Amino acid sequence: MRKPYRFYSLSRPKLRQSWNKYNLYNLYRQTGREPQIRGTPTFFQQKWAAKAKTRSYHGEHIPEKKWVRLFSRRLLSAVDMPP
């Protein structure tokens, strides 16, 4: 059997739309700093982290099929990137 999922985890926090005390604590811990992924994260890592944060905050009620359509699979950028 699967382990029960903790909705407001303190070890791997995800911000939710809630006034729960654990969510407020996670919100306080996340403000003003970004976690570093072995130096400078790549463009894909930045996009993946942004998508995960957006999904945890806004997308709990959105079905997966609609959520996938909201994001383009192509990695668009504002500057030319070498291949």
C-alpha positions as CSV (number, residue, x, y, z in Angstrom):
1,M,0.0,0.0,0.0
2,R,1.1,3.5,-0.7
3,K,2.2,5.8,2.0
4,P,-0.4,8.6,2.7
5,Y,0.5,11.8,1.0
6,R,1.1,14.9,3.2
7,F,-0.6,17.8,1.6
8,Y,1.4,20.4,3.6
9,S,4.8,18.9,3.6
10,L,7.6,20.8,5.4
11,S,10.5,18.9,3.8
12,R,9.3,19.5,0.2
13,P,7.1,22.5,0.5
14,K,4.6,23.5,-2.2
15,L,2.7,26.7,-1.8
16,R,-1.1,26.3,-1.7
17,Q,-4.0,28.7,-1.7
18,S,-4.7,28.2,2.0
19,W,-4.4,29.9,5.4
20,N,-3.2,26.7,6.9
21,K,-0.3,27.3,9.4
22,Y,2.0,24.9,7.6
23,N,1.3,26.7,4.3
24,L,2.1,30.1,5.9
25,Y,5.3,28.7,7.3
26,N,6.3,27.3,3.8
27,L,5.4,30.7,2.3
28,Y,7.6,32.5,4.8
29,R,10.5,30.1,4.0
30,Q,10.2,30.6,0.2
31,T,10.1,34.4,0.1
32,G,13.2,36.1,-1.1
33,R,15.3,33.1,-2.1
34,E,15.5,30.5,-4.8
35,P,17.0,27.1,-4.3
36,Q,20.3,26.6,-6.2
37,I,20.7,23.5,-8.4
38,R,24.4,22.9,-8.6
39,G,25.3,26.4,-9.7
40,T,23.3,28.2,-12.4
41,P,20.2,26.3,-13.4
42,T,19.7,25.7,-17.1
43,F,16.8,27.2,-19.0
44,F,14.9,23.9,-18.9
45,Q,15.4,23.6,-15.1
46,Q,14.1,27.1,-14.6
47,K,11.0,26.4,-16.7
48,W,10.4,23.1,-14.9
49,A,10.6,24.7,-11.5
50,A,8.3,27.5,-12.5
51,K,5.8,25.0,-13.9
52,A,5.9,22.9,-10.7
53,K,5.3,26.0,-8.5
54,T,2.5,27.2,-10.7
55,R,0.8,23.8,-10.7
56,S,1.0,23.4,-6.9
57,Y,-0.5,26.9,-6.4
58,H,-3.1,27.2,-9.2
59,G,-3.7,23.8,-10.7
60,E,-5.1,21.5,-8.0
61,H,-8.6,21.6,-9.5
62,I,-7.5,21.6,-13.2
63,P,-7.5,18.2,-14.9
64,E,-4.1,17.0,-16.3
65,K,-5.3,17.2,-19.9
66,K,-6.2,20.9,-19.6
67,W,-3.0,21.6,-17.7
68,V,-0.8,20.1,-20.4
69,R,-2.5,22.3,-23.0
70,L,-1.6,25.5,-21.1
71,F,2.1,25.0,-21.5
72,S,4.1,24.8,-24.8
73,R,6.5,21.9,-25.0
74,R,8.9,24.1,-27.1
75,L,11.5,26.0,-25.1
76,L,11.1,29.5,-26.2
77,S,13.7,32.1,-25.3
78,A,14.2,35.8,-25.7
79,V,17.9,35.5,-26.7
80,D,19.7,33.3,-29.2
81,M,21.0,30.1,-27.5
82,P,23.7,28.0,-29.1
83,P,22.6,24.4,-29.9
